[in-house]
Structure formats: C-alpha cells, structure tokens
Amino acid sequence: MPKPLSRQLVVCVNNAKYPASLEKRKIYVALRDSSAEKRGLLRVIDESGEDYLYPAAYFVAVELPEGVAKALALSA
C-alpha cells in the first residue's frame, strides 16, 4: 500500500502565469514532494482538482486552527 502524502495548507500570493488554474488569496492544499521542492516547485491541488507543480514562490504556508484545517480537508 502506498504511503499517504503529507499535506500542508498554502495561500496563493501570485498567479501571474496561471490565472486559469490559481486564484490569488485562495487557500490550497499542497502535497509534499521533496524532488519538486529541490527545484523550487510546490505540488498543489489547483482549481481542476488535480495536483500540478507550480513555483513555490507563488505560495505562502499558512497555519490554521485545527478545526478550520479539518473542515477544509473534508471539503477538498
């Protein structure tokens, strides 16, 4: 059985090259991908519902209260 991916919440601060896929100021789920991170990329579940690589500089990690984070995870 594959190992579950670690997730974190991030907020989009730039969508210059991807306006159809990313909304500025929206919270997204990012999946840990160490090889992508080494290249300055972040694996994000975007508007399509699929995960794609985007420049890490387009996002800022956010810490939310546990209840809010759980509610967002359930709705994703």
N, C-alpha and C positions, 0 to 999 in steps of 0.2 A: 504494500500500500504506500503511495507517495506521501512524503512529509508535507503537512499543511504549510502554506506560505504565511510568513509573518506579515502583518498588515500594519499600516500607520495612516493617520489622517493628515492630509495636507490641504492647504488652501492655494488656489491658483492666483498668482500675482502678475502674470504676463501670459497672454495668449497670441502674441503678435503673428506668429507663423501658423497658428492652428485655431482660428476663430470659430470654425465649424465644430471642432472637437472639444474645445475647452472654454469655459466661462470664467472670466476674472471674478475673484472674490467668492467663488464657489468651493465648497469642501469636497474633496475627492478621497478615495481610498487608494493608497499606494501599496504595492506589493514589494517586499524585499527582494532584490535581485543584485547580488554582490558583483557580478560581472558587469552589469549595466552601470552600477554606481561607480566602478573604477573608470568608466568612460564619461562620467559626468551626466549620466542619464538616470531617469526615475521611471519605473514601470507603474503606470497609473490606469485605473479603470475610468475611461472617459465617457462622454455622452452616448457613445454607441453601446456601452455596457461591456465592452471588451477591454483587455489591458494592452496598452501600447507604450512604447518608450518615448519620453519627452525630455527636454533639457531640465536637469534638476533645478537650475536657477529660476525656472518658471513657477516654482512651488516653495512654500514655507511650511514646515511641520507644525501642527497645532496639537495642543493638549486640551482635551475637553473633560468635563466632569464625567465620571463613569457612566451614569445614567444616560447622558446625552450620547456618548460614544456608542453604548449598546443599542440605543434607539436608531442611530444612524446605520449601524451594522445590520440591524434587522431589516431596514428598508432598502438596503443595497442588493 
